[in-house]
Amino acid sequence: MEKFNYRLINFIEQVMVKVNHFISKSYLHFSEFIENYKIVILLCILLSGLIYWYKAKKQKKLLVNKLQFINLLIHIVLVCVFGCVINLSNIPKINELLSIYWSIGWILYLFFFIVFIKELVNYQKSMKKIILNFSKVYYFLGLTYIFTAFSTNQLYIVNDLLLISLFIVGWFILQLLSREIATESFDKVNEESDVDINTYEQLLPTRKQEFSSLLEVLRINNYDEPFALILNGDWGTGKTSLINVLSKKLSEDGNYTIFIQPMILDTTEKLMEYFFSQLKDILSSNRIFTGKDSPFKNYVNIIFQTLNTLNLKQVIKLDKLLESLDNDELSDFRKRKQWLEKDIHKLLSSKLKKNKRKMGGSGDEEDETRNKSKIYIIIDDFDRVEEETFKSTLIFIKELVNFKGFNVIFLMDEQRIDGNKKVDRSYLDKFVNRKFQLSKINFQEIFSYFIKNIGVDQLRAGLTQEISNRIKQNVIYYIMDLIKDISNKLTDIQGEIDSISKKTKTNQYNNDEQVSLEKLNNSKGEVEDILRRLNDGITNIRKVKKIIREIKELLITIDHRISEHEIFKLNLSGVERIDEIIVRTMILKILFGEYVDKLIQQDNDFSNVMFEIKYFKKNYLLSSFFSVFFKNHISEEQGLKMDILNDFCNAIVLNRSLDKLNADKETNTKRILNKLDDPNHCLTINTIEEIKEYLKVISYNNYGVASQLVNSRRNKLIKHIIVLFEKGIVSLMNLFEILGEPQRNPLIETDVYFTELNEILGRDTYFQNAKDKNGSYFYVNETTTPIFLPYKNYIVMIISLLKLKDLSYSYESISADLSGIYELKEMVKAIGRIINEENLYISELDFFDQWVSKSINCIATENKDNEYIIESIKYYQYRLNEFIRIYRLKERISEKIKSISVKPINKFNGEPFAQSEEELICEILEFHDYFYIQKELMTSQNLRYFSSLLVLLERHTRNNKVEDEIIIKMEELYLIIPKDGYDESSEEHKTWIWCTVKLGVITENQKSITTRTV
């Protein structure tokens, strides 16, 4: 072991000798090289410096700060002089210490250089900051080394110059490496974002013209008078962006800017502290003293002293500040303000001299006015602050900082302060010299400028690139078409209003038309509001940028889908005018977002929404945006396209998944139709979702197809549905659930399915629970309007043929008059009004049935010689009789649902289903029979059901007398409640107390009714 240690130590010593020899030899060669070529090196450094200086002067752009370079030279001169003084003093101890530092100085350099390299490796993304920190160490060590060289005579004169030159070169290199390069692309912001722009190149053409005009206004205003300007414009019109570019230009011209955000500086104390700190920085950076006893400090002190004296530290009222000063204090205040104004004048005058030199000497008085530097106070979002903050800011500007050379620019929308009680436009005018109104840029200019951001760089698929290019080329035309569609609706409504108004002049004005006129005027106002919001939105730069961004994000999403699913591309290519649909959708979502949110919450299919709009005219907004795309399909191919369009709109409008577009819709449709058309194929579907899919396919593929084939498909599916019910695979509730989308449901187009339902309900049938019963009743009633609407036009034709010889009527006028009718009972009222006959005794359907028969006979009699009319009324009679059969079956089914019981075991677990006195009494009798007669035990759920019966009965007895027998039965039921088994804190006990109260109220109601009757 000792032998090994000896060899190791010997080896290390040999290595150290070799390393020492290498270092000594390297130092010797390096010293000889420096000694032999030091003059050449020095000349090269000087020559490089001269070349750089010449190029920088020619390009008028120094890569390093001129002031920093001058400071460097001054520091070098100082350390050289100080070093020579130390050398001449010849103090042995100091010379000894400096000699030691000279010998170890390179070690310090090496140590910090290693640390510098380590930091660079660890923080590569903050390289400039690391280099800047190292340059400070380099600067200090370099100056101390130069000082040591001069104070200890370590080098000759040429070596001293070489050392200084090498130090300057090293410093220069470090400055270049740590310099933040402010390039034009760095200054530019992403035009798709909501960030305000700050470069002239990114301004819209109209804003560039206004930039030049506004700059000229600011340049020529009188320096000696306080100047305030309002830059007026709506939110999102680009006020802040314009002022960013303008302030940049003003700074380049030698002016100063102070930005104030009154929404943040919402108290006067904050405002004053911020403003004076900014002013102090401007004065100090330009070598104007702001310390103790300076004019700046004295002025600030007297303001805050006055405020503290008034004890207004928490809430400062500036409008009373000057009034609180006595004559001496006011004189002192004005004197200190004048002194500060002189310092400000010195600051701005020094800039004026520089501007004159740039302009090539002195010019006339107008040029001098233009060249005078100013301090601009820019107050952003001034219209969004509270009235008190608004007022205090104005007074602060007017009374405390109204110095010569100060210009104030208010960024605001004057309309927003019209509602202020005290500080309105007239009050603001006292403080303002001029107003500059930003023009409203037309949407063509805005979209033409920003649409370029929808590039094809991020799109890989040819289809999305094609869509993107079409949007870029045609977006202006798409918006113009949208405006035209809305304007056309406005024109149509106005036409209907004019038509009704004309009747006023001929004394044919009735109450129904008065109601219609009010509705039309409301509709007109609604469409006008839509048009106004659209025009405002597409001329708002910020909203347009959001629209463009939404379009781009959707295209990127679609592009990724296409690359992953070939079927998705195939389906999407079948959407006609997809580019225009995308543009309209994004305009709708950005400008009318609150309506889209409500639409999403409804959880409805988009095609169903459009169907309702088409027939009910419930919403002019969606109608204007999308009706042009959702048309009646007359072929299987067009039906398939409508299906794809529906799924696409569900995704982009209602924020649903795009997954449905991944399915091979054409293959699925053909597969389903083949199964329905094959007489030898038995359907095997078992779920409600599959049944709805089959119904959807039948619905989309019934136009242009022989009615016999459509009926065959529908009847085959209906038979299969009935078989599933008989096998217990689907419930009674399911039979009605598939009517849940009646707008597109082929089951309501004939009486076949309703006939089957009517027959099933005639058997000994039960609902599983009250919820199923209520749901079934709801689904059937929801078919009322969809059943009626397809036959509405036939009714209009019958009325027009009845009034054929009455010149005051026409098909168009009758159609317009009945346009707001969507149900049979409303149509019956309108028919009674037109034929001047009121229905008082029979149901709406019976009245309608009789009217159809009478009308057909009347038309046939009056036009017996007109074979064309005779032929047409046969068809109308057939179609309306078909409607009557379907509607009558629907009414019977509704009545039977009311009378069908829920299974006893489940019946009394939910809520009572009673919409009339008869139904309520029936429910009470059934409940009494089951629990009191059959002596079944009343559970907690049954108790809640009983309490609900009491609530309904109590409401009924407020105005109606009920037979004593019913009250007695409710009392008998109350007595069998197992109250003794309830804990006092339990919900059952609380429900029993509630029942007790309600039964007492019912008893009193009965007494009250009896008393009133007597």
TISEMAR-848016 format. One record per residue (C-alpha): x, y negated, z; residue in one letter. Coordinates in steps of 0.5 Angstrom, whole numbers, padded with zeros to 4 digits, always signed. Example, Ala and Ser with C-alpha at 12.3 -4.5 7.8 and 13.67 -1.06 7.14 Angstrom:
TISEMAR-848016
+0025+0009+0016A+0027+0002+0014S
end
This chain:
TISEMAR-848016
+0000+0000+0000M+0006-0005+0002E+0009-0003-0005K+0003-0005-0009F+0002-0011-0005N+0009-0013-0006Y+0008-0012-0014R+0002-0016-0014L+0005-0022-0011I+0011-0021-0015N+0007-0021-0021F+0003-0027-0019I+0009-0031-0018E+0012-0030-0025Q+0005-0032-0028V+0005-0038-0024M+0012-0040-0026V+0010-0039-0033K+0004-0043-0033V+0008-0049-0029N+0013-0048-0035H+0008-0049-0040F+0005-0055-0037I+0012-0058-0036S+0013-0057-0043K+0006-0059-0046S+0007-0065-0042Y+0014-0067-0044L+0012-0066-0052H+0006-0070-0050F+0010-0075-0047S+0015-0075-0053E+0009-0076-0058F+0006-0082-0054I+0013-0085-0054E+0015-0084-0061N+0008-0086-0064Y+0005-0091-0059K+0005-0097-0063I+0002-0093-0069V-0004-0090-0064I-0005-0097-0062L-0005-0100-0069L-0010-0095-0071C-0015-0097-0065I-0014-0104-0066L-0016-0103-0074L-0022-0098-0072S-0024-0104-0067G-0024-0109-0073L-0027-0105-0078I-0033-0103-0073Y-0033-0111-0071W-0034-0113-0079Y-0039-0108-0081K-0043-0109-0074A-0043-0117-0076K-0045-0115-0083K-0051-0111-0081Q-0052-0116-0075K-0053-0110-0071K-0048-0108-0065L-0048-0101-0063L-0047-0103-0056V-0049-0109-0052N-0045-0115-0053K-0046-0117-0046L-0043-0111-0043Q-0037-0111-0048F-0035-0118-0045I-0036-0116-0038N-0031-0110-0040L-0026-0115-0042L-0027-0119-0036I-0026-0114-0031H-0020-0111-0035I-0017-0118-0035V-0018-0119-0027L-0015-0112-0025V-0009-0113-0030C-0008-0120-0026V-0009-0117-0019F-0005-0112-0021G+0001-0117-0023C+0000-0121-0016V+0001-0114-0012I+0007-0113-0016N+0010-0119-0015L+0008-0119-0007S+0012-0113-0007N+0009-0110-0001I+0013-0103+0000P+0007-0099+0004K+0002-0102-0002I+0007-0100-0007N+0008-0093-0004E+0000-0091-0003L-0001-0094-0011L+0005-0089-0013S+0001-0083-0010I-0006-0085-0013Y-0002-0086-0020W+0001-0079-0019S-0006-0075-0017I-0011-0080-0021G-0011-0075-0027W-0013-0070-0022I-0019-0074-0020L-0021-0075-0028Y-0020-0067-0029L-0025-0066-0023F-0030-0071-0025F-0030-0068-0032F-0031-0061-0030I-0037-0063-0026V-0039-0067-0032F-0039-0061-0037I-0043-0057-0031K-0048-0062-0031E-0049-0062-0039L-0050-0055-0039V-0055-0055-0033N-0059-0061-0036Y-0058-0061-0043Q-0065-0064-0045K-0062-0070-0040S-0056-0071-0043M-0056-0078-0044K-0057-0079-0037K-0052-0075-0035I-0047-0078-0040I-0049-0085-0037L-0048-0083-0030N-0041-0080-0032F-0039-0087-0036S-0040-0090-0029K-0035-0086-0026V-0030-0086-0032Y-0031-0094-0032Y-0029-0094-0024F-0023-0089-0025L-0021-0093-0031G-0020-0100-0028L-0017-0097-0022T-0012-0093-0026Y-0010-0100-0030I-0010-0104-0024F-0005-0098-0021T-0001-0098-0028A+0000-0106-0027F+0002-0106-0020S+0007-0101-0020T+0011-0102-0026N+0009-0095-0028Q+0009-0096-0036L+0012-0101-0041Y+0008-0107-0044I+0006-0103-0050V+0004-0097-0046N+0000-0102-0042D-0004-0104-0048L-0004-0097-0050L-0007-0095-0044L-0012-0101-0044I-0014-0099-0051S-0015-0092-0050L-0020-0094-0044F-0024-0098-0048I-0024-0093-0054V-0027-0088-0048G-0032-0093-0046W-0034-0094-0053F-0035-0087-0054I-0039-0086-0048L-0044-0092-0049Q-0045-0089-0056L-0047-0082-0053L-0051-0085-0048S-0055-0090-0052R-0062-0089-0053E-0064-0090-0060I-0070-0094-0061A-0072-0091-0068T-0078-0093-0072E-0081-0086-0071S-0080-0086-0064F-0084-0093-0063D-0090-0090-0068K-0095-0086-0064V-0099-0080-0066N-0105-0083-0070E-0110-0078-0068E-0109-0079-0061S-0113-0084-0057D-0106-0088-0055V-0106-0095-0057D-0101-0096-0063I-0095-0101-0063N-0092-0102-0070T-0094-0106-0075Y-0094-0101-0080E-0099-0097-0077Q-0104-0103-0077L-0110-0102-0082L-0110-0107-0088P-0115-0112-0085T-0112-0112-0078R-0105-0114-0081K-0108-0120-0084Q-0111-0122-0077E-0104-0120-0074F-0101-0126-0079S-0107-0131-0077S-0107-0130-0070L-0099-0130-0070L-0100-0137-0074E-0105-0139-0069V-0100-0138-0063L-0094-0141-0066R-0097-0148-0068I-0101-0149-0061N-0099-0155-0057N-0093-0153-0053Y-0095-0159-0047D-0102-0157-0046E-0104-0150-0043P-0107-0146-0048F-0112-0140-0047A-0115-0135-0053L-0120-0130-0053I-0119-0124-0057L-0126-0122-0058N-0128-0115-0060G-0132-0109-0059D-0129-0103-0055W-0125-0098-0060G-0124-0104-0065T-0117-0104-0064G-0116-0110-0059K-0110-0107-0055T-0107-0104-0061S-0106-0111-0064L-0104-0114-0058I-0098-0109-0057N-0096-0110-0064V-0097-0118-0063L-0093-0118-0057S-0087-0114-0060K-0087-0119-0065K-0087-0125-0060L-0081-0122-0056S-0077-0121-0062E-0078-0129-0063D-0076-0130-0057G-0082-0131-0053N-0084-0127-0046Y-0090-0123-0044T-0093-0121-0038I-0099-0116-0038F-0104-0116-0033I-0109-0111-0032Q-0115-0114-0028P-0118-0107-0027M-0112-0105-0023I-0110-0111-0020L-0117-0112-0017D-0116-0117-0011T-0113-0124-0012T-0107-0122-0007E-0105-0116-0012K-0106-0120-0018L-0101-0126-0015M-0096-0121-0012E-0095-0117-0019Y-0095-0124-0023F-0090-0127-0019F-0086-0121-0019S-0086-0121-0027Q-0084-0128-0027L-0079-0127-0022K-0076-0122-0027D-0076-0126-0033I-0073-0132-0029L-0067-0128-0026S-0065-0124-0032S-0064-0131-0036N-0060-0134-0030R-0065-0138-0027I-0064-0138-0019F-0070-0135-0016T-0067-0134-0009G-0068-0138-0002K-0070-0145-0003D-0071-0144-0011S-0076-0148-0014P-0079-0141-0015F-0079-0139-0008K-0082-0145-0005N-0088-0145-0010Y-0089-0138-0008V-0088-0139-0001N-0093-0145-0001I-0099-0141-0004I-0098-0135+0001F-0097-0140+0007Q-0104-0143+0005T-0107-0137+0004L-0105-0134+0011N-0107-0141+0014T-0114-0140+0012L-0114-0133+0014N-0116-0130+0008L-0111-0124+0007K-0116-0119+0006Q-0121-0123+0001V-0118-0129-0002I-0123-0134-0005K-0118-0138-0010L-0124-0143-0012D-0123-0146-0005K-0116-0146-0004L-0114-0153-0007L-0120-0156-0003E-0117-0154+0003S-0111-0158+0003L-0110-0165+0005D-0107-0170+0001N-0100-0169+0004D-0100-0161+0003E-0103-0162-0004L-0098-0167-0006S-0093-0162-0004D-0096-0157-0007F-0096-0161-0014R-0089-0163-0013K-0086-0156-0012R-0090-0154-0018K-0087-0159-0022Q-0080-0157-0020W-0082-0149-0022L-0084-0152-0029E-0078-0155-0030K-0074-0149-0029D-0079-0145-0034I-0078-0151-0039H-0070-0150-0038K-0071-0142-0039L-0076-0144-0046L-0071-0149-0048S-0065-0145-0048S-0069-0140-0053K-0071-0146-0057L-0064-0148-0058K-0063-0140-0060K-0069-0140-0065N-0066-0147-0068K-0059-0144-0070R-0063-0138-0073K-0067-0142-0077M-0061-0146-0079G-0061-0153-0075G-0066-0157-0073S-0073-0158-0077G-0079-0163-0077D-0083-0163-0071E-0088-0158-0074E-0082-0153-0074D-0080-0155-0067E-0087-0153-0065T-0086-0146-0068R-0079-0145-0066N-0081-0147-0058K-0081-0141-0054S-0087-0139-0049K-0089-0134-0044I-0096-0131-0046Y-0100-0128-0040I-0104-0122-0044I-0110-0120-0040I-0113-0113-0042D-0120-0110-0041D-0122-0117-0038F-0130-0116-0039D-0130-0109-0035R-0128-0112-0028V-0133-0114-0023E-0136-0121-0023E-0132-0124-0017E-0125-0121-0020T-0127-0124-0027F-0128-0131-0023K-0122-0131-0019S-0117-0129-0025T-0120-0135-0029L-0118-0139-0023I-0112-0136-0022F-0110-0138-0029I-0113-0145-0029K-0110-0147-0022E-0104-0144-0020L-0100-0142-0027V-0102-0147-0032N-0095-0149-0033F-0093-0152-0040K-0091-0147-0045G-0096-0142-0042F-0101-0138-0046N-0106-0134-0044V-0110-0128-0048I-0116-0125-0046F-0118-0118-0049L-0125-0117-0048M-0132-0116-0051D-0136-0123-0049E-0143-0119-0050Q-0141-0115-0044R-0141-0121-0039I-0148-0124-0042D-0151-0120-0036G-0147-0124-0031N-0151-0128-0026K-0145-0134-0025K-0139-0132-0029V-0142-0132-0036D-0140-0135-0043R-0141-0142-0042S-0137-0141-0035Y-0132-0138-0039L-0132-0143-0045D-0129-0148-0039K-0122-0144-0039F-0121-0143-0046V-0119-0147-0052N-0120-0142-0058R-0123-0135-0059K-0121-0130-0065F-0126-0125-0067Q-0124-0119-0069L-0128-0117-0076S-0132-0110-0076K-0128-0106-0081I-0132-0102-0086N-0132-0095-0085F-0129-0094-0092Q-0122-0097-0090E-0122-0093-0083I-0123-0086-0086F-0119-0087-0092S-0113-0089-0087Y-0114-0084-0082F-0116-0078-0086I-0109-0077-0089K-0108-0074-0082N-0112-0068-0084I-0106-0065-0088G-0105-0058-0090V-0098-0057-0087D-0101-0053-0081Q-0106-0049-0086L-0104-0043-0089R-0110-0040-0092A-0112-0042-0099G-0119-0043-0097L-0118-0048-0091T-0113-0052-0095Q-0118-0053-0101E-0123-0055-0095I-0118-0060-0093S-0117-0063-0099N-0124-0063-0101R-0126-0067-0094I-0120-0072-0096K-0122-0073-0103Q-0130-0074-0101N-0131-0076-0094V-0133-0083-0096I-0138-0080-0100Y-0141-0075-0095Y-0142-0081-0090I-0145-0085-0095M-0150-0079-0097D-0151-0079-0089L-0153-0086-0089I-0157-0085-0095K-0161-0079-0092D-0163-0083-0086I-0165-0089-0089S-0169-0085-0094N-0173-0083-0087K-0174-0090-0085L-0177-0092-0092T-0182-0086-0092D-0184-0088-0085I-0185-0095-0087Q-0189-0093-0093G-0193-0089-0088E-0194-0095-0083I-0196-0099-0089D-0201-0094-0092S-0205-0094-0085I-0204-0102-0084S-0207-0103-0091K-0214-0100-0088K-0214-0105-0083T-0216-0110-0089K-0221-0106-0091T-0224-0104-0084N-0223-0097-0084Q-0218-0097-0078Y-0220-0092-0073N-0217-0090-0066N-0214-0084-0069D-0210-0088-0074E-0209-0093-0068Q-0205-0087-0065V-0202-0085-0071S-0199-0092-0072L-0196-0092-0065E-0193-0086-0067K-0190-0088-0073L-0187-0094-0070N-0184-0090-0065N-0181-0086-0070S-0179-0092-0074K-0175-0095-0068G-0172-0088-0066E-0169-0087-0074V-0167-0095-0073E-0163-0093-0067D-0160-0087-0070I-0158-0091-0076L-0155-0097-0072R-0151-0092-0067R-0148-0088-0074L-0146-0095-0077N-0143-0097-0070D-0139-0090-0069G-0136-0090-0076I-0133-0097-0075T-0130-0095-0069N-0123-0094-0070I-0123-0090-0063R-0129-0085-0065K-0127-0084-0072V-0120-0082-0069K-0124-0077-0065K-0128-0075-0071I-0122-0073-0075I-0118-0070-0070R-0124-0065-0069E-0125-0064-0076I-0117-0062-0076K-0118-0057-0070E-0124-0054-0073L-0120-0052-0080L-0114-0050-0076I-0119-0045-0072T-0122-0043-0078I-0115-0042-0082D-0113-0037-0076H-0119-0033-0077R-0118-0032-0084I-0111-0030-0083S-0114-0024-0078E-0120-0022-0082H-0121-0022-0089E-0129-0021-0088I-0129-0028-0085F-0126-0031-0091K-0131-0027-0095L-0137-0030-0091N-0134-0037-0090L-0134-0038-0098S-0141-0036-0098G-0143-0043-0094V-0145-0048-0099E-0142-0055-0098R-0138-0053-0092I-0134-0059-0092D-0140-0064-0092E-0143-0059-0086I-0136-0060-0082I-0136-0067-0083V-0143-0068-0081R-0143-0064-0075T-0137-0067-0072M-0140-0074-0073I-0146-0071-0070L-0142-0069-0064K-0138-0075-0063I-0143-0080-0064L-0149-0076-0061F-0146-0072-0056G-0151-0072-0051E-0156-0069-0055Y-0152-0064-0058V-0151-0062-0050D-0158-0061-0049K-0159-0057-0055L-0153-0052-0053I-0157-0052-0046Q-0163-0049-0050Q-0160-0043-0052D-0164-0043-0059N-0162-0040-0066D-0160-0046-0070F-0164-0044-0076S-0170-0044-0071N-0168-0051-0069V-0168-0053-0076M-0175-0049-0077F-0178-0053-0071E-0176-0059-0074I-0178-0058-0081K-0185-0056-0079Y-0186-0060-0072F-0181-0066-0074K-0179-0066-0067K-0173-0069-0068N-0170-0074-0074Y-0163-0074-0072L-0162-0066-0074L-0167-0067-0079S-0163-0073-0082S-0156-0069-0081F-0158-0062-0083F-0165-0061-0087S-0161-0062-0094V-0157-0055-0092F-0163-0051-0090F-0168-0050-0095K-0173-0044-0097N-0169-0038-0100H-0172-0035-0106I-0167-0029-0107S-0164-0024-0103E-0157-0027-0104E-0159-0034-0102Q-0163-0031-0096G-0156-0028-0094L-0152-0035-0095K-0158-0038-0090M-0156-0032-0085D-0148-0034-0086I-0150-0041-0085L-0154-0040-0079N-0148-0037-0076D-0143-0042-0078F-0148-0048-0075C-0149-0044-0069N-0141-0044-0068A-0139-0051-0070I-0145-0054-0067V-0148-0050-0061L-0140-0048-0059N-0142-0041-0060R-0137-0035-0062S-0135-0035-0069L-0135-0027-0068D-0141-0026-0072K-0138-0028-0078L-0133-0023-0078N-0138-0018-0080A-0139-0015-0087D-0146-0018-0087K-0148-0016-0094E-0146-0009-0093T-0150-0009-0087N-0156-0012-0090T-0156-0007-0096K-0155-0002-0091R-0161-0004-0087I-0165-0005-0094L-0164+0002-0096N-0166+0005-0090K-0173+0001-0090L-0174+0003-0098D-0172+0010-0098D-0179+0014-0096P-0175+0020-0094N-0171+0017-0089H-0173+0016-0082C-0171+0010-0078L-0166+0012-0072T-0166+0005-0068I-0168+0005-0061N-0166-0002-0058T-0169-0008-0058I-0163-0012-0061E-0163-0007-0067E-0171-0008-0068I-0169-0016-0068K-0164-0015-0073E-0168-0011-0078Y-0174-0016-0077L-0168-0021-0079K-0166-0018-0085V-0173-0017-0088I-0175-0024-0086S-0168-0027-0090Y-0170-0022-0096N-0177-0023-0097N-0177-0029-0102Y-0177-0027-0110G-0179-0019-0108V-0185-0016-0109A-0190-0017-0104S-0192-0009-0104Q-0184-0008-0102L-0184-0013-0097V-0190-0010-0094N-0188-0003-0094S-0181-0005-0091R-0185-0009-0085R-0190-0003-0084N-0185+0002-0084K-0181-0002-0078L-0188-0003-0075I-0189+0005-0075K-0183+0006-0072H-0184+0001-0066I-0190+0004-0064I-0187+0011-0064V-0182+0008-0060L-0187+0006-0055F-0191+0012-0055E-0184+0016-0053K-0183+0011-0047G-0177+0008-0051I-0179+0001-0051V-0184-0002-0046S-0190-0005-0047L-0187-0012-0045M-0182-0010-0051N-0187-0010-0056L-0189-0017-0054F-0181-0019-0053E-0180-0018-0061I-0185-0024-0062L-0180-0028-0058G-0177-0031-0065E-0184-0032-0069P-0181-0038-0073Q-0177-0032-0077R-0181-0026-0075N-0185-0022-0081P-0189-0019-0076L-0194-0025-0075I-0195-0026-0083E-0200-0020-0083T-0205-0017-0078D-0202-0010-0078V-0198-0011-0072Y-0203-0015-0068F-0208-0009-0070T-0203-0004-0067E-0202-0009-0061L-0210-0009-0060N-0211-0002-0060E-0205-0001-0055I-0208-0006-0050L-0215-0002-0051G-0212+0004-0048R-0211+0005-0040D-0205+0001-0040T-0201-0002-0035Y-0196-0007-0034F-0190-0005-0030Q-0190-0012-0026N-0193-0019-0026A-0187-0022-0029K-0188-0017-0035D-0195-0019-0036K-0193-0027-0035N-0188-0026-0041G-0192-0022-0045S-0198-0027-0045Y-0192-0033-0046F-0190-0029-0052Y-0196-0028-0055V-0198-0036-0054N-0192-0038-0057E-0194-0035-0064T-0200-0040-0064T-0197-0045-0068T-0192-0041-0073P-0198-0037-0075I-0202-0043-0077F-0197-0047-0080L-0196-0043-0086P-0203-0044-0088Y-0204-0051-0086K-0203-0053-0094N-0208-0049-0096Y-0213-0053-0091I-0210-0059-0094V-0212-0057-0101M-0219-0055-0099I-0220-0062-0096I-0218-0065-0102S-0222-0061-0107L-0228-0063-0102L-0226-0070-0103K-0224-0070-0110L-0230-0074-0113K-0228-0079-0107D-0223-0084-0109L-0221-0087-0102S-0218-0080-0101Y-0212-0076-0105S-0208-0070-0103Y-0202-0075-0101E-0207-0079-0097S-0210-0073-0093I-0203-0069-0093S-0200-0076-0089A-0206-0076-0085D-0205-0069-0082L-0198-0069-0082S-0198-0069-0074G-0202-0063-0074I-0199-0057-0072Y-0204-0053-0068E-0211-0050-0070L-0215-0054-0065K-0212-0061-0067E-0214-0059-0074M-0221-0057-0072V-0221-0064-0069K-0219-0067-0076A-0224-0063-0080I-0229-0066-0075G-0227-0073-0076R-0227-0072-0084I-0233-0069-0085I-0237-0073-0079N-0239-0067-0075E-0237-0065-0068E-0236-0058-0065N-0239-0058-0058L-0242-0051-0058Y-0237-0045-0061I-0230-0044-0061S-0225-0047-0065E-0224-0041-0069L-0231-0040-0070D-0232-0047-0072F-0226-0047-0077F-0229-0040-0080D-0236-0043-0081Q-0233-0049-0084W-0228-0045-0089V-0234-0041-0092S-0239-0048-0093K-0233-0051-0096S-0232-0046-0101I-0239-0045-0103N-0239-0053-0103C-0233-0053-0108I-0236-0048-0112A-0242-0051-0113T-0240-0058-0115E-0235-0055-0119N-0238-0049-0122K-0236-0052-0129D-0229-0052-0128N-0226-0045-0128E-0219-0047-0126Y-0222-0050-0119I-0226-0044-0118I-0220-0039-0120E-0216-0043-0115S-0221-0043-0109I-0221-0035-0109K-0214-0035-0107Y-0215-0040-0102Y-0221-0037-0099Q-0217-0030-0099Y-0211-0034-0095R-0215-0037-0090L-0219-0031-0089N-0213-0027-0088E-0211-0033-0083F-0217-0032-0079I-0216-0025-0078R-0209-0026-0075I-0211-0031-0071Y-0217-0028-0068R-0213-0022-0067L-0208-0026-0063K-0214-0029-0059E-0216-0022-0057R-0209-0020-0055I-0209-0026-0050S-0215-0024-0047E-0214-0017-0046K-0207-0019-0043I-0210-0023-0038K-0215-0017-0036S-0210-0012-0036I-0207-0010-0029S-0200-0009-0027V-0199-0002-0024K-0201-0002-0017P-0195+0000-0014I-0192-0006-0017N-0197-0011-0018K-0197-0014-0011F-0190-0015-0011N-0189-0022-0015G-0193-0028-0016E-0201-0028-0018P-0203-0029-0025F-0209-0033-0025A-0211-0039-0029Q-0218-0040-0028S-0223-0039-0022E-0225-0032-0025E-0218-0029-0025E-0216-0032-0018L-0223-0028-0015I-0221-0022-0019C-0214-0022-0016E-0217-0023-0009I-0222-0017-0010L-0216-0013-0013E-0211-0014-0007F-0217-0013-0002H-0219-0007-0005D-0212-0004-0005Y-0210-0006+0002F-0216-0007+0006Y-0221-0001+0003I-0215+0004+0001Q-0212+0002+0008K-0205+0001+0004E-0199-0002+0009L-0197-0009+0007M-0190-0010+0006T-0186-0016+0006S-0187-0017-0001Q-0194-0016-0001N-0194-0021+0005L-0191-0026+0000R-0196-0025-0005Y-0202-0026+0000F-0199-0032+0002S-0199-0035-0006S-0206-0032-0006L-0208-0037-0001L-0204-0043-0004V-0208-0042-0010L-0215-0041-0006L-0213-0047-0002E-0212-0052-0008R-0218-0049-0012H-0222-0051-0005T-0220-0058-0005R-0226-0059-0010N-0230-0053-0011N-0234-0049-0007K-0232-0041-0006V-0237-0036-0004E-0237-0034+0003D-0236-0027+0001E-0229-0029-0002I-0227-0032+0005I-0229-0026+0009I-0225-0022+0005K-0219-0026+0006M-0220-0026+0013E-0220-0019+0013E-0214-0019+0009L-0211-0023+0014Y-0213-0019+0020L-0209-0013+0017I-0202-0017+0017I-0197-0013+0021P-0195-0019+0025K-0194-0015+0032D-0188-0012+0028G-0185-0019+0026Y-0179-0022+0030D-0180-0029+0031E-0174-0032+0027S-0176-0027+0021S-0178-0030+0015E-0184-0025+0015E-0186-0029+0022H-0185-0035+0018K-0190-0033+0012T-0195-0031+0017W-0195-0038+0020I-0196-0041+0013W-0202-0036+0012C-0205-0038+0018T-0204-0045+0017V-0207-0044+0009K-0213-0040+0012L-0215-0046+0017G-0214-0051+0011V-0219-0047+0007I-0224-0046+0012T-0224-0054+0013E-0224-0055+0005N-0231-0051+0005Q-0234-0055+0011K-0232-0061+0007S-0235-0059+0001I-0241-0057+0004T-0242-0063+0008T-0241-0067+0001R-0246-0063-0002T-0251-0064+0003V
end
